[in-house]
Amino acid sequence: MEYAVLFLPLIGSIIGYFGKSLGSFFSELITSFFVSVSAVLSVLIFYNGITNNSYGNYKLFEWVSSGNFVANWSINIDPLSSIMIVVVTVISSLVHIYSIGYMSHDPHKPRFMSYLSLFTFSMLSLVLSDNFLQLFFGWEGVGLCSYLLIGFWYKRNTANNAAIKAFIVNRVGDFGLAVGIFLIFYHLGTINYSEVFNLVPEIINKEINFLGIQANLITSICIFLFIGAMGKSAQFLLHTWLPDAMEGPTPVSALIHAATMVTAGVFLVVRCSPIYEYSQFALNFVAIVGVITAIFAASVALVQNDIKRIIAYSTCSQLGYMFFAAGVGAYHVAIFHLFTHAFFKALLFLGSGSVIHAFNDEQDIRNMGGVWKRLPFTWVLMLIGTLALTGFPFLSGFYSKDAIIEFAYLKHSPVGNLATCVGILTAFLTAIYSWRLMFMTFHGKFMSKKFIIKDVKESPMIMILPLIILSMGAIFSGYFFKDLLIGDESSNFWLNSIFFLETVLHDKIPLWFLLLTPVLVISAIPLSYFLYVKNQNILEKLKEKNKILYKFLLNKWYIDEIYEFTLISPIKKIGSFFWKKIDENTIDRFGPNGISKIIKLISNKAVQFQSGYIYDYAFVMLVGLSALITYLILN
């Protein structure tokens, strides 16, 4: 069963790739079926783990063996990996089914479905690994597949640029991950999780000299591993690829940003909790980066107009929540939010795809509005997703997001207090931009200039059905799994898959604090309706009075511009110099091009003797004979 979970998506990808010759329908059917079977088996594994404690490590084959170094390709089933495979396969299977309807008019559907399945296989390889080498393989596989999927519509320059940007930015993070793995191997002599984690207490005080800087070994490992996590999970400064990735088809956005690629970084930090627990500096660094990311992405989302970009920045912000939860030592809460977030964020992305489909590929919310009666299913389902995202009481986001804020509060440390304040503020901003999206998309006046409101039609049932299933997760996943994942007895579930150096506090929290976030979230609903439906003039006046702030947010804190000025433009100029001056004007001029010119010149001169006249040939023979005789006399 464990083998089938991992390899069924790979088999589906291989078969689906040849779908053009087998038929598009067969390709869609086989890829969706194989991933769906993998999802069912994942749920069974998760259930067996809960009820029978049936976990284990299954060795497939010996991958690398050199001296004392051995790295196996294994399937590691523990509580952490079991919940991750459920998230990955369930979301992926629903995305596959949704894609049948969404990509119905695309001539390259087989290739698209194949890429989706290959992406799923890579992510499963990552989360099921029992060593850092296998994790890195899955990590890079996910990166490659994201490049293929984001740039799927390769005839669009924007899609190509977005794919390249995602690939390059992730390479920065991947370099950090590679350095972290190298430090582990160099100093511990192994890359197997269990062996590494057992050896960590022995090197707590070990110092290393890294590029002339004296640093603690464990802290250095943690920081470099986290740089890798920052790239994959789009944390501040390495986040720039995420919004641009919206150039890919909407199912790709749901798959990458809801449950798979962007959560890999969170998984890495939680998996390495036995290392991070011994470095308070690294944990504080993780928390601070998460805090900055959460508030940054939420503030930018307030002014975006592209429906998918708003949700993308929302993903970035929620990932910030997960990281500062891990940074304050609440690893299990971070995974709980990852779990609930997967359902409502996939619901919102696929719901936005339904809206885009109805508006004939229009993505600007300023050109929508007034269609909630025309899109009743999509409206209700996105309403559920919005309520869950904002943390509306008793939906999934309410339990997980509030738990993060509460555990940060219980930390009673400067970083914990900072995370608490930013978490509450970000929750309020999240509610504002989420309801802005809902009201401007579905309510108010119909603003489209392309066609009349009667042309707006609901998506086919093949696209609606996955949304309905996801909505169930958005409503119930928080309530039904909160006790298992973060309750007082949650340690009985997590066992040794998450390590806590100190017992996690479950102290009583003041009632006013418990009510604060829900009150702010609920109050955002009438406030947003007032601003974005009833009195839009107020917003225009605010924009006029705060032009600098508005442009600052609209331009995403000018991070892209700073990178363009400090890194990209200088590198392009240096590259252009080496290309023009060194490569073309020097190497090519005096190398292959120069030699070819000389040969061509000699050939042209030699051709002149091919005149057909006997005296020309006789002259050449005489010259040759004279040269030969001279050579023989001299030697």
N, C-alpha and C positions, 0 to 999 in steps of 0.2 A: 504493500500500500504506500509506504514511504517513497519507494522508487518511482511509482506511478505518478505521485504528486509532482516530483521534480521533472521527469522526462516526458510526460504526456504533452506539455506545452511545446517542448523541443520537437517532438515527432509531428505535432500539428503544424509547427512552423515550416518544417521541411516539406511536408506534403502540400501545405497551402501555398508554398512558393511556386510550385508547378501548377497552380490552379488555373492559369491561363489556358493550358492545354487540356486540363481536366474539366474546366468549366468553373465560372465564378461562383455559382451557387454551391458547388461541391466544396470549393475552397472555404467559403464562409461557414458552411455547415461543419466541416471537419475541424477547423481551428476552434470554432466556438464550442463544439462538442467536447473536444479534448481538454480545453481549459475549464469547462464547466464540470467535467468529471473530476479534474484535479481539485476544483473548489469543494466538491462534495466530499472527497477523500480528506481534504484538509480539515473540514469541519468534524469529520469522524475522528481524526487524529487528536484534534483539540478536545473533543468530548471524552475520548478514551483517557487522555491525560488527566482530565479533571476527575473522572470517576474511578479509574483504575491505576492512576499514577504510572501509566505505561509510556515511559520515556526511554530513550536509548540512543546510541551512536552506531550507525550502520556504515561500515567501511565498504566502499565500492571497489577501489583498487589503490595500489601504491603509486602515487603520482610522481614524486621526486624522491630519490634516494641517493645520497652522496656522503659517504663516511657515516658519521653519527647523526647526520641531518636526514630526517624523513618527513615528508609531507604527503598525507593521504588525501584522496578525494572521498569525502565522507558525507553522510547525511546525519546531522546532529539534531535530534528531536528533544527539546526541553521546553519548559513553559514559555520562555521568551520567543523561541523560534516557532512554536506551535501557534501562538497568537498572530505572529507576523505572516505566516503562510496563509492563515485564514483571511487576513486583510488583503494580501496581495492577490490571491486566486479569486476570491469572491468579487472584488472590484474589477479585476481583469476580465472575468467571465461576463459580467454585466456590460462592460465596455465593448467587448466583442459582439454581444447581441445587439447593443445599441448601434454599433458601426454598420451592421447589415442594412439598417434603414438610412442612417446618416450619409453613408458613402455609396448609396444605391446608384448614383449617376456617375461615379468615378470609374474610368476604364481600367484603373490599376488596383482594384479592390483586392485581388489575391495577394499582391505584394504587400499591401497595407496590413492585411490580416496576418500575414506571415511575420511581419515586423513586430506586431503587437504580441504574438505568441513568443517570439524570440526574446523580446523584452521581459516577458513574464518569466521565462526560463532563467534569464540572467539574474533577475531579482531573487528568484527562489534559490539559486546557487549562492547568492550573497548571504541570505538570512539563514540558510541551512548549513553553512560552513562550520567546521570545527577548528579551523586554523586561519591565520591571516593571509596566507597565500591564496587559498580558495576564495576568501572574502575579496581579495584584490582582483581576482579573475572575474567574479560576478560584478564587482564595482566597475571595472572597465567595460564589461559587456553591457551593463546598463547605460554607461556613457555613450558607447558606440550606437546602441539602438535608439537612444534619445536623439542623436545626431540624424539618424536615418528618418525618424518619425517627424521631428520638427521641420526638417527640410524635405518632407515628402512631396509637397508641391514645389518641386525644384525649379520650375519655370518662373516662379516668382522670385525676384531679387531679394525681397524682404524675408522670404522663407529661407533662402540660402544664407543670407547674412545672419539670421537668427540662429540657424543650426551651427554655423561656424563660431559664433559668439559663445553659444552654450558649450561647444566642444573645447574652446580655448580657455574659458574661465574655469571650467571643470578640471582642465589639465593643471591649473595652478593649485587647486585644492588637492588633486591626485598626487602632485609632487610632495606636498606635505605629508599625505598619508604614506607614501612610499618611504620617505625619510623616517617617519615614526616606526614603520615595520622594520626597516633596516636597523634602527637603534635597538629594537627589541631583540632581533636575531643576533646582532653583534655582541650585545652584553649578556644575553641570557642563553644563547645557543639553541634556541627553539622558537617556533612560531605557532605551536599548538596552544589553543586557548587554555586548556587545563594546566599544562606545564608552565606556561607564562604566568598565569594567575597565582599558582602555588609558589613561584620564585619571587614574586614582587615584594613580599615582606622582607626578603633578605637584602634588598637593594634600596631600602627607604632613604638611607643617608648617603648613597653613592653620588659623587660629583663627577661631572665630565667637563672637558674643555671643548666647546663647540664653537668653531670659527673665532677662537680667541676669547670667548666668553665662558666664564665659569658658571655652570648651571647644574641644578639637581637633575639626575637622570630621569626619574619618574615624571617630574614636571615637564621636562623636555619632550618625553614620549607623548604625554597627554596633550601638550600644545600642538605638536605636529599631527597627531591623529585628529585633533579637533579642526585643524586647518582643512584636512580632507573632508570632514563633516560639514564645514562651512561652505565648501564648494558645492557639494551635492545637495545640501539642504538650503541653499541660497540665503545664507546669513549675511548681514551687513558687510559691505565692501566686496563680497563675492556673490552678490544677489543679482547683479545686472542682467544675467542671462534669462532669469525666470520670466519677467514680463514679456520679453521679446519672443520667448518660446511659444507665445499665443499664436504665432504665425502658422503653427501646425494645425491640422484638423482638430476639431473640438474633442473627439474621443481621446486624442493624444494628450490634450490638456488635462482631461479628467484622470487619465492613467498616470501621468507623470506627477501631477500636482496634488493628487488626492491621497494615494495610498502607496505609491511605489518609490520612484526615484528620490523624491525630496525627503522621504522619511528614512532613507538609508543612513543619513548622518546621525539622526536621533538614535536609530538602532545601534550604530557603532559606539556611540558614547555610553549607552545603557549596557551593551554587551561588555564594554571595557570598564564597567563600574568597579571591579576589583583593582583596577589600576588607578582610576580617578579618585577613589576614596582615600588614597594616600597622598594626595596633592591638593591642599586647600586652595593654593594659588590658581591651579588649573580650573578647579570648580568655580571659583569666583570669576575667572576669565570667561568661562562658558556662560555663566549667568549674566554677566554684563553685556556680552555680545548678543545674547538672546533678548535682553531688555531693550537694547538699542534697536535691534531688528524689529521687535514688536511695535514700538512707537513710531519708528520710521515708516514702515510699510502701511500702518493704519493711517498715518497723516497723509501719505501720498494717495492712498485709495480714496480719500475724501473728495478729490478734485478730478479724478480720472473719468473719462467718458466712454471708453471702450468697455463693454460689458464683461469680456473675458479678462481684461487687464485688471479690472476692479477685483474680480474673484482671485486672480493670480496674486495680487498684493495682499489680499486677505490670507491666502495660503502662507505667504512669506511671514506675515504677522503671527499667525497661529503656530508656525514652526518656532518663532521666537519664544512663544509661551512654553513650548515643549523643552526648549533648551534651557531656559532659566529655571524650569522645574527640575531638570537634571542637575543644573548648577547649584541648587539649594539642597541637593541630595534626595529629592523625591523622584527617583528614576521610574518607579512603578506608576506614579501619577502621569509622568511624561508619556509612557506607553499607553495608559488609559486614554489620554487626550488624543494620541495618535490613532487609537482604535475608533473612537467616536467620530473624530474629525474626518476619517476616511469616508464614512457614510454620507455625512451632510455636505462635505465639500465635493465629492463625486456627484452627488445629487444636484448641487448648484451648477457645476460645470456642464453636466449633461442637460440640465434644464436650460442653461444659457444657449446650448447648442440647438435645442428645440425652438427657442426664440429666434435665433439667427436663421434657422431653417425656415421659419414662418415669415421672416422679414427679407427673404431672398438674399441672404449673406450680409445683411446690414448688422453692424456691431456697435454703432454709436447710439447710446441710450437717449441722446437728445433728439434722435429721429424716430423714436418709438412712442409709446404712451397710449392709454385708452383702449387696450386690447384684452383686458382681463376676461371679458365675456367671450371674446373670440378664441381665447386659448385657456379654457377653464381648467383642464387637467394640468397643463404646464404651470399655470398660475398657482393652483393649490399646492402642487408639489414643490415649487420654488419657495412658496410661503413657508412650508414646513422646514425646508433647508435653511431659510433665513432665520426663522425662530430658533432653530438648533444652533446655528452659527453664533448668534448674538447671545446665547446663554439664557434664553427664555425659560422660566421655571418649569422644571420637570421634563424637559426635552434633553437629549443626550449631551449637548454642549453645556447645559446648565451644571450637570454633575462633574464633568471633567474640567471645565475652565475654572469654575469656582473652587474645585479641589486644588488646582495649581496655586491660585491666589491664597487660599487658606494655609497650605503647607509653606508657602513663602513667608506668610505672616508668623507662623509657628517657629520659623527658623530663629527669629529674634536676633538677627545680625544686621549690620549695615547693608550688605548686599541683599539680604532677605527683605528688609524694609523698602529698599529701592525697588525691588521686583514687585512687591505688593502694591506700591503706589502706581507704578507704571502699568501693572496688570489691570488695576481698576480703571485707570484713565483710558487704556487701550480698549477695554471692554466697552466703554461708553462710545468711543470713536468707531469701533466695529459696528455697533448698533446703528450709528448715524449713517455710515456709508452703505451698510447693508439695506437699510430701509430706503435710502436714496435710490439705490438700484431698483428696488421693487416698485417704488412709487413712480419713478420716471419711466420705467419699462412698461408697466401695466396700467397705470392710472393717469389721471389728468387728461389732456387733449391728445388726440392722434396727431403726431408731428411729422410723419413720413411724407416726403414729397415725391417718392418713386411710384407709389400706387395707393389705391383707396383702401379703407379699412376692411371692406368686404373681401379683399384679396388675401387677407391674413387668415390662414387656416391652421388648425391643430395638426401636430405631427402624427404620423402613423403609429399604430399600437405597438409595433416592434420597437419603437423608440420610447414609448411611454411606459411599457412594462418594466424595463430596468429602473426607471425613476420611481415607480411604485415600490419595488423591492427595497431600493435605497432609502426611501422615505420611512419604511418600517425600521430600518437601522437607525435613522436619524431621530426617530421618536423614542425607541425602546432600548437601544444598546447601552445608554448611560445607566438607566434604572436597573436593568437586569444584571449588569456586569460590575457595578460599582463595588459591591461587597466582595466579590471574588478578586478583583484587581487592586483595590485600594483600601478595603475594609480592615478592621482590626485583625482579622485572620488571614489577610492576603499573603503573609509570609508562608503559609501552608501551601499556597498555590505556586508562588514564584520559586520556592526551594532555593537552590544554589545558582539559578540563572541570573539573579540580580544580587549584588553583594552590598550590604550595609555595614560599615565599620561601627557605626553607632545606631542604636535603636531609633527608628523614626517616631517622632512625637505625634501623639494623637490627643493633645490637650483640648480642653473645652475652649471654644471661641465665643467672644461676646455676641449677643444677639444682634446688636446694631451693625456689627461688621458683616455678619451673615446676610443681613438684609440690604446692605449698601449697594453691592453690585447688581442684584436683581432689580432694585428700585431704579437705578440709573438706566439699566437696559430697557425696562418697561417705559420709563419716561421719554426715552429716545423716539418711541413710536409716534406719539402725537406731535412732538417737536419736529420730526422729519416730515410728517404730513403737512404741517403748517408751513415749513420752509420750502418744500419741493413741489407742493401741489397748490396750496391755497395762496401763498404770498411769495412768489418767486422774485418779486421786485426787491425784497429785503436782501436776498442773496447777491443780486446784482450791485446793490449799494455797498454791501460788505466787500465785494470784490474791488470796487472802485476805491474804497477807503484803505484797503489793505493789498494794493497791487503787488508790492514787493513780496509779501508772504504768499500770496496766491501764485505768483510766478515761481517762487521757490518750491512750493509743493507740486505745482504742475510740471516743473522740470526735474522732479524727483531728487531734490536737494542738490542738483547739479553734479551728482556723482559721475554720470556718464561724461559730462563735459570736462570734469577734472581729469578723468582717465584719458580722455582724448587729448588734452593739453599736455599732461605730464608724461604719459606713456605711449599712447598709440601714435600720435603725430610725430614725436621724435624717432620712434622705432621705424615708422614709415619712411622718414627722411633718411635715416641711416641705411635702411634697406635699399632705397632708391639710389643713394650714393654708391653703394657697393655694386648694385646692378648696372648702373650706367658707366661709372668711372672704372671700376675694377673688373667687372665681368665682361661687359661689352667692349669698352675702350682699351682694355689692357689684355686680359686673358684671351678673349675671342679674337681681338685684333692681331695679336702676335702669336696666338696659338693656332687653333683649328682654322679660323678664317684666313690668317696670314699664310699658313702652309698651303691651304687650298688655292689661294690667289697665285702663289708662286708656281704650284703645279699646273694651274690653269694657263698661266703665262707661258711656261715651258711647252705645254701641250699645243698652245696656239702657234708658237714658233715652229714646233716640229711638224705640225699639220701643213705648214707652207711648203715643205719639201715633198708632200704628196701631190705633186703637180701633174704627173703622168708623162713628164719629159725624161728621156733617157739620160741626158746630160746632168740633170739634177740628182738623179739616183747615183750616177757615176761619181759626181762630186762628193756626195755623202759617203760612198764606199771608200773613196780615196782618203777623205779625212779620217774615217774610222781606221783604215789600214795604217795610215801614218801614225796615229795615236798608239796603235798596238805595237808597231815596230819600235817606236820611241820608248815605250814602257819596257819592252824586252831588252833593249840596248842598255838602259839605265839600271836594270836589275840583273 
